[in-house]
Amino acid sequence: MPVGTSFWIAEGMLAGEIENLNGRDEGVRGYRFPLRNRFLHGHHPLGWIRALRLAVDGIPIAQQDIFLVVREQWIGVSQVPTIYDIWWQINETIHVAVAKEGGLASGLHALELVLTVTSLNHTPVLDHRNLYPTLEVPLSASLQVAAAVNEGAHF
């Protein structure tokens, strides 16, 4: 593999359903969808992700409304580049959550997600000074909103 490159399998990174959140998870109202690690260099601290951009149905989502949910930990997308002690493992699914009152209407929604990652691979060292080149990982998919869970149900 050439120095300064990284490879991923885009198919399957955005797959599954969009889930509307009704405030039961961390008090957040909005929605979330799964994001699966399909990088061929799969062991990275979250800080390997230098930036994340999201548009839903062609409308950009504000950075302050986007969170990564990793093993029940909610991390604001602006904080992700500083995280060196939480690792996103190969084939692990995390969630991208959006704090937006009311969630999304039922039906299909077009997601466009761009991850900007550092070319520094296989290391717990973070590129805090942005010395290494970055790569953009463009992902897109149309995902369905999951059927609403009965509000009165008790589990």
SEDRENGU-918908 format. One line per field, with one value per residue: residue number from 1; residue in one letter; x, y, z of N, C-alpha, C, CB in turn. Coordinates in steps of 0.2 Angstrom, whole numbers. Glycine has a CB too. Layout:
N
pos NUM | ...
code A | ...
n.east X | ...
n.north Y | ...
n.up Z | ...
ca.east X | ...
ca.north Y | ...
ca.up Z | ...
c.east X | ...
c.north Y | ...
c.up Z | ...
cb.east X | ...
cb.north Y | ...
cb.up Z | ...
END
This chain:
155
pos 1 | 2 | 3 | 4 | 5 | 6 | 7 | 8 | 9 | 10 | 11 | 12 | 13 | 14 | 15 | 16 | 17 | 18 | 19 | 20 | 21 | 22 | 23 | 24 | 25 | 26 | 27 | 28 | 29 | 30 | 31 | 32 | 33 | 34 | 35 | 36 | 37 | 38 | 39 | 40 | 41 | 42 | 43 | 44 | 45 | 46 | 47 | 48 | 49 | 50 | 51 | 52 | 53 | 54 | 55 | 56 | 57 | 58 | 59 | 60 | 61 | 62 | 63 | 64 | 65 | 66 | 67 | 68 | 69 | 70 | 71 | 72 | 73 | 74 | 75 | 76 | 77 | 78 | 79 | 80 | 81 | 82 | 83 | 84 | 85 | 86 | 87 | 88 | 89 | 90 | 91 | 92 | 93 | 94 | 95 | 96 | 97 | 98 | 99 | 100 | 101 | 102 | 103 | 104 | 105 | 106 | 107 | 108 | 109 | 110 | 111 | 112 | 113 | 114 | 115 | 116 | 117 | 118 | 119 | 120 | 121 | 122 | 123 | 124 | 125 | 126 | 127 | 128 | 129 | 130 | 131 | 132 | 133 | 134 | 135 | 136 | 137 | 138 | 139 | 140 | 141 | 142 | 143 | 144 | 145 | 146 | 147 | 148 | 149 | 150 | 151 | 152 | 153 | 154 | 155
code M | P | V | G | T | S | F | W | I | A | E | G | M | L | A | G | E | I | E | N | L | N | G | R | D | E | G | V | R | G | Y | R | F | P | L | R | N | R | F | L | H | G | H | H | P | L | G | W | I | R | A | L | R | L | A | V | D | G | I | P | I | A | Q | Q | D | I | F | L | V | V | R | E | Q | W | I | G | V | S | Q | V | P | T | I | Y | D | I | W | W | Q | I | N | E | T | I | H | V | A | V | A | K | E | G | G | L | A | S | G | L | H | A | L | E | L | V | L | T | V | T | S | L | N | H | T | P | V | L | D | H | R | N | L | Y | P | T | L | E | V | P | L | S | A | S | L | Q | V | A | A | A | V | N | E | G | A | H | F
n.east 4 | 3 | 12 | 4 | -9 | -25 | -37 | -54 | -70 | -83 | -96 | -109 | -105 | -113 | -127 | -143 | -156 | -163 | -166 | -178 | -176 | -183 | -180 | -177 | -164 | -150 | -158 | -159 | -167 | -171 | -162 | -154 | -141 | -133 | -116 | -103 | -87 | -77 | -64 | -49 | -38 | -41 | -40 | -41 | -39 | -53 | -49 | -43 | -51 | -53 | -62 | -80 | -93 | -111 | -125 | -142 | -155 | -150 | -148 | -137 | -131 | -129 | -113 | -113 | -124 | -122 | -117 | -106 | -109 | -102 | -101 | -111 | -107 | -108 | -102 | -98 | -96 | -87 | -77 | -72 | -59 | -50 | -50 | -41 | -41 | -52 | -56 | -61 | -65 | -61 | -75 | -84 | -99 | -104 | -114 | -121 | -128 | -140 | -146 | -161 | -176 | -190 | -186 | -185 | -196 | -206 | -201 | -189 | -173 | -160 | -143 | -128 | -112 | -97 | -81 | -66 | -51 | -35 | -19 | -11 | -8 | -11 | -7 | -7 | -5 | -10 | -13 | -12 | -8 | -11 | -2 | 0 | -6 | -23 | -37 | -52 | -67 | -80 | -97 | -112 | -130 | -147 | -158 | -170 | -183 | -185 | -198 | -209 | -207 | -218 | -224 | -230 | -225 | -217 | -201
n.north -6 | 11 | 24 | 35 | 33 | 27 | 14 | 9 | 0 | 6 | 1 | -4 | 4 | 14 | 8 | 0 | 6 | 23 | 29 | 37 | 48 | 49 | 56 | 47 | 42 | 49 | 60 | 66 | 72 | 69 | 61 | 45 | 36 | 20 | 18 | 9 | 3 | 0 | 1 | -4 | -3 | -5 | -1 | 12 | 27 | 38 | 51 | 50 | 53 | 68 | 78 | 79 | 79 | 82 | 79 | 79 | 74 | 83 | 95 | 103 | 99 | 107 | 108 | 108 | 101 | 87 | 71 | 58 | 42 | 30 | 15 | 18 | 31 | 48 | 59 | 75 | 81 | 90 | 88 | 76 | 75 | 76 | 65 | 52 | 40 | 32 | 19 | 15 | 0 | -12 | -17 | -13 | -6 | 11 | 25 | 39 | 53 | 65 | 80 | 86 | 92 | 83 | 74 | 64 | 63 | 49 | 37 | 36 | 43 | 53 | 52 | 60 | 59 | 64 | 59 | 66 | 60 | 57 | 54 | 47 | 32 | 16 | 19 | 26 | 39 | 56 | 68 | 82 | 94 | 95 | 90 | 80 | 74 | 74 | 63 | 62 | 54 | 50 | 46 | 39 | 36 | 30 | 29 | 21 | 27 | 20 | 10 | 17 | 16 | 9 | 21 | 18 | 6 | -5 | -11
n.up 0 | -4 | 4 | 15 | 11 | 13 | 14 | 12 | 13 | 6 | 4 | 14 | 25 | 28 | 33 | 37 | 47 | 50 | 66 | 75 | 89 | 105 | 117 | 127 | 127 | 134 | 135 | 123 | 109 | 92 | 79 | 74 | 66 | 60 | 58 | 51 | 54 | 41 | 37 | 31 | 38 | 53 | 67 | 76 | 85 | 90 | 87 | 75 | 66 | 59 | 55 | 52 | 41 | 37 | 28 | 26 | 16 | 7 | 15 | 24 | 40 | 56 | 64 | 78 | 81 | 79 | 84 | 89 | 94 | 104 | 110 | 120 | 124 | 121 | 110 | 106 | 89 | 86 | 96 | 93 | 86 | 97 | 104 | 110 | 117 | 115 | 105 | 89 | 83 | 70 | 60 | 69 | 74 | 76 | 81 | 72 | 78 | 78 | 85 | 84 | 86 | 85 | 76 | 61 | 47 | 42 | 30 | 16 | 17 | 11 | 14 | 16 | 20 | 25 | 30 | 36 | 37 | 45 | 37 | 45 | 50 | 60 | 74 | 91 | 91 | 90 | 77 | 82 | 77 | 64 | 54 | 45 | 29 | 24 | 21 | 12 | 15 | 7 | 9 | 5 | 6 | 5 | 18 | 27 | 39 | 54 | 60 | 72 | 90 | 101 | 112 | 124 | 128 | 139 | 143
ca.east 0 | 7 | 13 | 0 | -15 | -29 | -42 | -60 | -75 | -89 | -102 | -110 | -103 | -120 | -132 | -147 | -161 | -163 | -170 | -180 | -175 | -188 | -178 | -175 | -157 | -147 | -162 | -158 | -172 | -168 | -162 | -147 | -141 | -127 | -110 | -99 | -80 | -75 | -58 | -44 | -33 | -47 | -39 | -40 | -43 | -58 | -46 | -40 | -56 | -51 | -68 | -86 | -99 | -117 | -131 | -148 | -159 | -147 | -148 | -131 | -132 | -124 | -109 | -115 | -130 | -120 | -113 | -104 | -111 | -98 | -102 | -116 | -104 | -110 | -96 | -99 | -92 | -81 | -73 | -69 | -52 | -46 | -51 | -36 | -42 | -58 | -54 | -66 | -62 | -63 | -81 | -88 | -104 | -106 | -120 | -121 | -134 | -142 | -150 | -165 | -182 | -195 | -183 | -186 | -202 | -206 | -199 | -182 | -169 | -153 | -138 | -122 | -108 | -90 | -76 | -60 | -46 | -28 | -16 | -6 | -11 | -8 | -4 | -12 | -3 | -15 | -10 | -15 | -6 | -13 | 4 | -1 | -11 | -29 | -41 | -59 | -70 | -87 | -101 | -119 | -135 | -154 | -160 | -177 | -184 | -187 | -205 | -209 | -208 | -224 | -222 | -233 | -222 | -212 | -197
ca.north 0 | 17 | 28 | 41 | 31 | 22 | 11 | 7 | -3 | 10 | -3 | -6 | 8 | 17 | 3 | -1 | 11 | 29 | 28 | 43 | 48 | 53 | 59 | 42 | 41 | 55 | 66 | 69 | 72 | 69 | 54 | 43 | 30 | 17 | 19 | 4 | 4 | -4 | 3 | -10 | -2 | -4 | 1 | 19 | 31 | 42 | 57 | 49 | 57 | 75 | 82 | 75 | 84 | 78 | 82 | 75 | 76 | 89 | 100 | 102 | 98 | 111 | 104 | 107 | 96 | 81 | 67 | 51 | 37 | 25 | 11 | 22 | 37 | 53 | 64 | 80 | 80 | 95 | 85 | 70 | 75 | 76 | 59 | 47 | 34 | 28 | 16 | 12 | -6 | -14 | -20 | -11 | -1 | 16 | 29 | 46 | 56 | 72 | 83 | 90 | 91 | 80 | 68 | 64 | 60 | 42 | 36 | 36 | 50 | 53 | 54 | 61 | 59 | 65 | 59 | 68 | 56 | 58 | 48 | 44 | 25 | 12 | 23 | 30 | 46 | 60 | 73 | 88 | 100 | 93 | 90 | 75 | 75 | 71 | 60 | 62 | 47 | 52 | 40 | 41 | 31 | 31 | 25 | 22 | 28 | 14 | 10 | 20 | 11 | 11 | 25 | 16 | 0 | -5 | -16
ca.up 0 | -4 | 10 | 15 | 9 | 17 | 10 | 15 | 9 | 7 | 4 | 21 | 31 | 30 | 32 | 42 | 48 | 54 | 72 | 79 | 97 | 109 | 123 | 132 | 126 | 136 | 135 | 116 | 104 | 86 | 76 | 74 | 61 | 61 | 54 | 53 | 53 | 36 | 35 | 31 | 44 | 57 | 74 | 76 | 90 | 87 | 85 | 69 | 62 | 60 | 54 | 49 | 38 | 36 | 25 | 26 | 11 | 4 | 19 | 29 | 47 | 60 | 68 | 86 | 82 | 77 | 90 | 88 | 100 | 104 | 116 | 125 | 125 | 117 | 109 | 101 | 83 | 87 | 101 | 91 | 85 | 103 | 108 | 109 | 122 | 113 | 99 | 84 | 80 | 63 | 59 | 75 | 72 | 81 | 78 | 71 | 81 | 76 | 90 | 80 | 88 | 80 | 72 | 53 | 44 | 40 | 23 | 14 | 17 | 8 | 19 | 13 | 26 | 23 | 36 | 35 | 42 | 44 | 34 | 50 | 52 | 65 | 79 | 95 | 91 | 86 | 73 | 84 | 74 | 57 | 50 | 40 | 24 | 26 | 16 | 13 | 14 | 5 | 10 | 4 | 6 | 7 | 23 | 29 | 46 | 58 | 63 | 79 | 95 | 105 | 117 | 130 | 129 | 144 | 142
c.east 4 | 7 | 8 | -7 | -19 | -35 | -48 | -65 | -81 | -95 | -103 | -108 | -109 | -125 | -137 | -153 | -160 | -168 | -171 | -179 | -180 | -186 | -176 | -168 | -154 | -151 | -162 | -165 | -169 | -168 | -155 | -147 | -134 | -122 | -105 | -92 | -78 | -68 | -53 | -39 | -38 | -46 | -37 | -43 | -48 | -55 | -43 | -45 | -55 | -58 | -74 | -91 | -105 | -122 | -136 | -153 | -157 | -146 | -142 | -134 | -127 | -120 | -111 | -121 | -128 | -115 | -112 | -106 | -107 | -99 | -106 | -112 | -105 | -105 | -98 | -94 | -86 | -76 | -69 | -62 | -47 | -46 | -45 | -36 | -48 | -56 | -60 | -63 | -65 | -70 | -86 | -93 | -105 | -112 | -118 | -127 | -134 | -147 | -155 | -172 | -187 | -192 | -184 | -193 | -201 | -204 | -192 | -179 | -162 | -148 | -132 | -117 | -100 | -85 | -70 | -55 | -39 | -25 | -11 | -10 | -7 | -4 | -9 | -10 | -8 | -11 | -14 | -14 | -7 | -7 | 4 | -6 | -17 | -32 | -48 | -62 | -78 | -91 | -108 | -124 | -142 | -156 | -167 | -178 | -187 | -194 | -205 | -210 | -214 | -222 | -225 | -230 | -217 | -208 | -193
c.north 6 | 21 | 34 | 40 | 27 | 19 | 9 | 4 | 1 | 7 | -5 | -2 | 12 | 12 | 2 | 4 | 17 | 28 | 35 | 43 | 52 | 56 | 54 | 41 | 48 | 61 | 69 | 67 | 73 | 63 | 52 | 37 | 27 | 19 | 14 | 5 | -2 | -2 | -3 | -9 | 0 | -2 | 8 | 22 | 36 | 48 | 56 | 53 | 65 | 80 | 77 | 80 | 79 | 82 | 77 | 78 | 83 | 95 | 99 | 103 | 102 | 106 | 103 | 103 | 89 | 77 | 60 | 47 | 31 | 21 | 15 | 29 | 42 | 58 | 69 | 80 | 85 | 93 | 79 | 70 | 75 | 70 | 54 | 41 | 30 | 26 | 14 | 6 | -8 | -18 | -17 | -5 | 4 | 20 | 36 | 49 | 63 | 75 | 88 | 88 | 89 | 75 | 69 | 61 | 53 | 42 | 36 | 43 | 49 | 56 | 55 | 63 | 59 | 65 | 62 | 65 | 58 | 52 | 45 | 37 | 21 | 15 | 26 | 37 | 50 | 66 | 80 | 94 | 100 | 94 | 85 | 76 | 71 | 67 | 61 | 56 | 49 | 45 | 43 | 35 | 33 | 26 | 26 | 23 | 22 | 15 | 13 | 15 | 14 | 15 | 22 | 9 | 0 | -12 | -19
c.up 0 | 2 | 9 | 12 | 14 | 13 | 15 | 10 | 10 | 8 | 11 | 27 | 33 | 28 | 38 | 42 | 52 | 60 | 75 | 86 | 100 | 115 | 128 | 132 | 128 | 135 | 128 | 112 | 97 | 82 | 76 | 68 | 62 | 56 | 56 | 50 | 47 | 33 | 35 | 36 | 50 | 64 | 74 | 82 | 87 | 84 | 78 | 64 | 63 | 59 | 51 | 47 | 36 | 33 | 24 | 21 | 7 | 8 | 24 | 36 | 51 | 64 | 75 | 87 | 81 | 83 | 87 | 95 | 99 | 110 | 122 | 127 | 120 | 116 | 104 | 95 | 83 | 92 | 99 | 89 | 91 | 106 | 106 | 113 | 121 | 106 | 95 | 81 | 74 | 64 | 65 | 72 | 78 | 78 | 77 | 73 | 79 | 81 | 86 | 83 | 83 | 76 | 64 | 52 | 42 | 32 | 22 | 15 | 15 | 13 | 15 | 19 | 23 | 30 | 33 | 40 | 40 | 41 | 38 | 52 | 57 | 71 | 84 | 95 | 87 | 83 | 75 | 80 | 66 | 52 | 44 | 35 | 27 | 20 | 17 | 11 | 13 | 6 | 9 | 4 | 7 | 12 | 25 | 37 | 49 | 60 | 70 | 84 | 99 | 111 | 124 | 132 | 135 | 143 | 148
cb.east -5 | 5 | 20 | 3 | -15 | -32 | -39 | -63 | -76 | -89 | -102 | -107 | -97 | -121 | -129 | -144 | -168 | -165 | -167 | -187 | -168 | -194 | -183 | -179 | -155 | -141 | -160 | -152 | -179 | -161 | -165 | -145 | -141 | -128 | -106 | -102 | -75 | -81 | -55 | -41 | -28 | -50 | -34 | -42 | -38 | -63 | -41 | -40 | -64 | -46 | -67 | -89 | -96 | -119 | -129 | -151 | -166 | -151 | -155 | -126 | -133 | -128 | -102 | -117 | -135 | -116 | -118 | -97 | -119 | -91 | -96 | -117 | -96 | -117 | -90 | -99 | -96 | -84 | -76 | -73 | -50 | -48 | -58 | -29 | -42 | -65 | -49 | -69 | -64 | -58 | -81 | -84 | -111 | -100 | -126 | -119 | -134 | -144 | -147 | -165 | -185 | -198 | -186 | -181 | -206 | -212 | -202 | -181 | -169 | -153 | -137 | -122 | -109 | -88 | -76 | -59 | -48 | -24 | -12 | -5 | -12 | -4 | 1 | -11 | 4 | -20 | -11 | -13 | 2 | -18 | 10 | -2 | -9 | -34 | -39 | -62 | -70 | -87 | -101 | -120 | -133 | -158 | -155 | -181 | -188 | -183 | -209 | -214 | -202 | -229 | -225 | -240 | -219 | -215 | -192
cb.north 0 | 22 | 31 | 47 | 28 | 26 | 4 | 13 | -10 | 16 | -8 | -13 | 13 | 24 | -4 | 0 | 8 | 35 | 24 | 46 | 50 | 49 | 63 | 36 | 39 | 55 | 71 | 66 | 76 | 72 | 55 | 40 | 33 | 9 | 26 | -3 | 3 | -4 | 9 | -11 | 4 | -10 | -4 | 23 | 35 | 44 | 59 | 42 | 55 | 77 | 88 | 71 | 88 | 75 | 85 | 73 | 77 | 91 | 101 | 107 | 91 | 116 | 107 | 114 | 98 | 81 | 67 | 50 | 36 | 27 | 8 | 18 | 36 | 56 | 60 | 87 | 81 | 102 | 84 | 68 | 81 | 82 | 56 | 50 | 36 | 32 | 11 | 18 | -11 | -19 | -27 | -7 | -4 | 21 | 28 | 48 | 55 | 73 | 87 | 88 | 98 | 86 | 62 | 60 | 64 | 38 | 42 | 33 | 52 | 57 | 49 | 67 | 53 | 71 | 52 | 76 | 49 | 60 | 51 | 49 | 21 | 7 | 28 | 27 | 47 | 63 | 72 | 89 | 102 | 99 | 88 | 68 | 72 | 76 | 52 | 68 | 42 | 55 | 37 | 45 | 25 | 31 | 25 | 15 | 35 | 11 | 4 | 26 | 11 | 5 | 32 | 15 | -3 | -6 | -14
cb.up 6 | -10 | 11 | 11 | 2 | 23 | 7 | 18 | 10 | 2 | -1 | 22 | 28 | 27 | 30 | 49 | 50 | 50 | 77 | 77 | 98 | 109 | 126 | 130 | 120 | 131 | 140 | 113 | 105 | 86 | 69 | 80 | 54 | 61 | 55 | 49 | 59 | 30 | 39 | 24 | 43 | 57 | 77 | 70 | 95 | 91 | 90 | 67 | 64 | 55 | 49 | 55 | 32 | 43 | 18 | 33 | 13 | -2 | 23 | 28 | 50 | 64 | 68 | 88 | 78 | 71 | 96 | 86 | 100 | 103 | 119 | 131 | 126 | 119 | 107 | 104 | 77 | 89 | 108 | 85 | 80 | 107 | 106 | 111 | 129 | 114 | 100 | 79 | 85 | 60 | 59 | 80 | 71 | 82 | 83 | 64 | 88 | 69 | 96 | 72 | 91 | 76 | 74 | 50 | 39 | 41 | 19 | 7 | 25 | 1 | 25 | 8 | 31 | 19 | 38 | 35 | 41 | 51 | 28 | 56 | 46 | 61 | 77 | 102 | 88 | 91 | 66 | 92 | 74 | 55 | 55 | 43 | 17 | 30 | 15 | 9 | 20 | -1 | 17 | -3 | 12 | 0 | 29 | 28 | 47 | 63 | 63 | 79 | 100 | 107 | 117 | 130 | 123 | 151 | 136
END
